[in-house]
Amino acid sequence: MTFDLGKRLKILRKSKGLTLDKVRERSGLSRTTLTLWENNKVAPSMEKLQIWAAAIGIDVLEIFFSDESEYELTTEEMKLIELFRELSKREKTNLMSVLKSMVRKQ
Protein backbone atom coordinates (compact mmCIF):
# COMPACT_ATOMS: atom_id res chain seq x y z
CA MET A 1 0.00 0.00 0.00
CA THR A 2 1.40 3.39 -1.00
CA PHE A 3 1.12 6.52 1.09
CA ASP A 4 -1.16 9.13 -0.51
CA LEU A 5 -0.08 12.43 1.04
CA GLY A 6 -2.72 14.51 -0.72
CA LYS A 7 -5.54 12.27 0.45
CA ARG A 8 -4.10 12.25 3.96
CA LEU A 9 -3.95 16.06 4.11
CA LYS A 10 -7.53 16.32 2.91
CA ILE A 11 -8.80 13.75 5.43
CA LEU A 12 -6.99 15.47 8.30
CA ARG A 13 -8.24 18.92 7.26
CA LYS A 14 -11.82 17.75 6.96
CA SER A 15 -11.61 15.84 10.24
CA LYS A 16 -10.97 19.20 11.90
CA GLY A 17 -14.01 20.68 10.13
CA LEU A 18 -11.82 23.11 8.20
CA THR A 19 -12.23 24.45 4.69
CA LEU A 20 -9.31 25.21 2.41
CA ASP A 21 -10.00 28.90 2.96
CA LYS A 22 -9.82 28.53 6.75
CA VAL A 23 -6.48 26.71 6.47
CA ARG A 24 -5.29 29.44 4.10
CA GLU A 25 -6.23 32.11 6.66
CA ARG A 26 -4.50 30.29 9.50
CA SER A 27 -1.36 29.28 7.62
CA GLY A 28 -0.71 32.05 5.14
CA LEU A 29 -0.38 29.42 2.41
CA SER A 30 -2.28 30.08 -0.80
CA ARG A 31 -5.49 28.22 -1.59
CA THR A 32 -3.92 27.15 -4.90
CA THR A 33 -0.94 25.63 -3.09
CA LEU A 34 -3.20 23.76 -0.68
CA THR A 35 -5.30 22.42 -3.56
CA LEU A 36 -2.21 21.31 -5.45
CA TRP A 37 -1.01 19.41 -2.37
CA GLU A 38 -4.36 17.70 -1.79
CA ASN A 39 -4.48 16.66 -5.45
CA ASN A 40 -0.87 15.36 -5.38
CA LYS A 41 0.18 17.81 -8.10
CA VAL A 42 2.96 19.36 -5.95
CA ALA A 43 4.72 17.93 -2.92
CA PRO A 44 5.11 20.29 0.05
CA SER A 45 8.41 20.80 1.84
CA MET A 46 8.70 19.64 5.43
CA GLU A 47 8.81 23.29 6.53
CA LYS A 48 5.52 24.00 4.76
CA LEU A 49 3.97 20.83 6.18
CA GLN A 50 4.84 22.04 9.67
CA ILE A 51 3.07 25.34 8.97
CA TRP A 52 0.07 23.45 7.60
CA ALA A 53 -0.04 21.09 10.60
CA ALA A 54 0.09 23.98 13.06
CA ALA A 55 -2.75 25.68 11.17
CA ILE A 56 -5.03 22.69 11.66
CA GLY A 57 -3.86 22.04 15.20
CA ILE A 58 -1.85 18.83 14.91
CA ASP A 59 1.78 17.77 15.20
CA VAL A 60 3.36 17.27 11.78
CA LEU A 61 4.18 13.65 12.69
CA GLU A 62 0.45 12.86 12.82
CA ILE A 63 0.39 13.27 9.05
CA PHE A 64 2.61 10.22 8.71
CA PHE A 65 2.14 8.19 11.88
CA SER A 66 -1.47 8.18 13.03
CA ASP A 67 -4.33 5.84 12.28
CA GLU A 68 -6.16 7.15 9.21
CA SER A 69 -9.50 5.69 10.29
CA GLU A 70 -9.33 7.92 13.36
CA TYR A 71 -9.82 10.95 11.09
CA GLU A 72 -12.42 9.70 8.65
CA LEU A 73 -15.80 11.28 9.29
CA THR A 74 -18.97 9.29 8.90
CA THR A 75 -21.84 10.69 6.87
CA GLU A 76 -23.67 11.39 10.12
CA GLU A 77 -20.68 13.31 11.55
CA MET A 78 -20.38 15.37 8.38
CA LYS A 79 -24.09 16.24 8.54
CA LEU A 80 -23.69 17.34 12.18
CA ILE A 81 -20.86 19.66 11.16
CA GLU A 82 -22.96 21.13 8.34
CA LEU A 83 -25.88 21.74 10.70
CA PHE A 84 -23.60 23.18 13.40
CA ARG A 85 -22.20 25.71 10.93
CA GLU A 86 -25.71 27.01 10.26
CA LEU A 87 -26.28 27.91 13.93
CA SER A 88 -25.76 31.35 15.43
CA LYS A 89 -22.88 31.87 17.83
CA ARG A 90 -25.29 31.74 20.77
CA GLU A 91 -26.93 28.54 19.52
CA LYS A 92 -23.49 26.94 19.08
CA THR A 93 -22.56 27.86 22.65
CA ASN A 94 -25.82 26.42 23.99
CA LEU A 95 -25.44 23.23 21.97
CA MET A 96 -21.87 22.74 23.18
CA SER A 97 -23.05 23.06 26.79
CA VAL A 98 -25.76 20.45 26.23
CA LEU A 99 -23.35 18.05 24.51
CA LYS A 100 -20.73 18.40 27.25
CA SER A 101 -23.40 17.73 29.85
CA MET A 102 -24.58 14.64 28.00
CA VAL A 103 -21.03 13.26 27.72
CA ARG A 104 -20.38 13.75 31.44
CA LYS A 105 -23.50 11.74 32.32
CA GLN A 106 -22.21 8.63 30.52
C-alpha positions as CSV (number, residue, x, y, z in Angstrom):
1,M,0.0,0.0,0.0
2,T,1.4,3.4,-1.0
3,F,1.1,6.5,1.1
4,D,-1.2,9.1,-0.5
5,L,-0.1,12.4,1.0
6,G,-2.7,14.5,-0.7
7,K,-5.5,12.3,0.4
8,R,-4.1,12.2,4.0
9,L,-4.0,16.1,4.1
10,K,-7.5,16.3,2.9
11,I,-8.8,13.7,5.4
12,L,-7.0,15.5,8.3
13,R,-8.2,18.9,7.3
14,K,-11.8,17.8,7.0
15,S,-11.6,15.8,10.2
16,K,-11.0,19.2,11.9
17,G,-14.0,20.7,10.1
18,L,-11.8,23.1,8.2
19,T,-12.2,24.5,4.7
20,L,-9.3,25.2,2.4
21,D,-10.0,28.9,3.0
22,K,-9.8,28.5,6.7
23,V,-6.5,26.7,6.5
24,R,-5.3,29.4,4.1
25,E,-6.2,32.1,6.7
26,R,-4.5,30.3,9.5
27,S,-1.4,29.3,7.6
28,G,-0.7,32.1,5.1
29,L,-0.4,29.4,2.4
30,S,-2.3,30.1,-0.8
31,R,-5.5,28.2,-1.6
32,T,-3.9,27.2,-4.9
33,T,-0.9,25.6,-3.1
34,L,-3.2,23.8,-0.7
35,T,-5.3,22.4,-3.6
36,L,-2.2,21.3,-5.5
37,W,-1.0,19.4,-2.4
38,E,-4.4,17.7,-1.8
39,N,-4.5,16.7,-5.5
40,N,-0.9,15.4,-5.4
41,K,0.2,17.8,-8.1
42,V,3.0,19.4,-6.0
43,A,4.7,17.9,-2.9
44,P,5.1,20.3,0.0
45,S,8.4,20.8,1.8
46,M,8.7,19.6,5.4
47,E,8.8,23.3,6.5
48,K,5.5,24.0,4.8
49,L,4.0,20.8,6.2
50,Q,4.8,22.0,9.7
51,I,3.1,25.3,9.0
52,W,0.1,23.4,7.6
53,A,0.0,21.1,10.6
54,A,0.1,24.0,13.1
55,A,-2.7,25.7,11.2
56,I,-5.0,22.7,11.7
57,G,-3.9,22.0,15.2
58,I,-1.8,18.8,14.9
59,D,1.8,17.8,15.2
60,V,3.4,17.3,11.8
61,L,4.2,13.6,12.7
62,E,0.4,12.9,12.8
63,I,0.4,13.3,9.0
64,F,2.6,10.2,8.7
65,F,2.1,8.2,11.9
66,S,-1.5,8.2,13.0
67,D,-4.3,5.8,12.3
68,E,-6.2,7.2,9.2
69,S,-9.5,5.7,10.3
70,E,-9.3,7.9,13.4
71,Y,-9.8,10.9,11.1
72,E,-12.4,9.7,8.6
73,L,-15.8,11.3,9.3
74,T,-19.0,9.3,8.9
75,T,-21.8,10.7,6.9
76,E,-23.7,11.4,10.1
77,E,-20.7,13.3,11.6
78,M,-20.4,15.4,8.4
79,K,-24.1,16.2,8.5
80,L,-23.7,17.3,12.2
81,I,-20.9,19.7,11.2
82,E,-23.0,21.1,8.3
83,L,-25.9,21.7,10.7
84,F,-23.6,23.2,13.4
85,R,-22.2,25.7,10.9
86,E,-25.7,27.0,10.3
87,L,-26.3,27.9,13.9
88,S,-25.8,31.3,15.4
89,K,-22.9,31.9,17.8
90,R,-25.3,31.7,20.8
91,E,-26.9,28.5,19.5
92,K,-23.5,26.9,19.1
93,T,-22.6,27.9,22.7
94,N,-25.8,26.4,24.0
95,L,-25.4,23.2,22.0
96,M,-21.9,22.7,23.2
97,S,-23.1,23.1,26.8
98,V,-25.8,20.5,26.2
99,L,-23.4,18.1,24.5
100,K,-20.7,18.4,27.2
101,S,-23.4,17.7,29.8
102,M,-24.6,14.6,28.0
103,V,-21.0,13.3,27.7
104,R,-20.4,13.7,31.4
105,K,-23.5,11.7,32.3
106,Q,-22.2,8.6,30.5
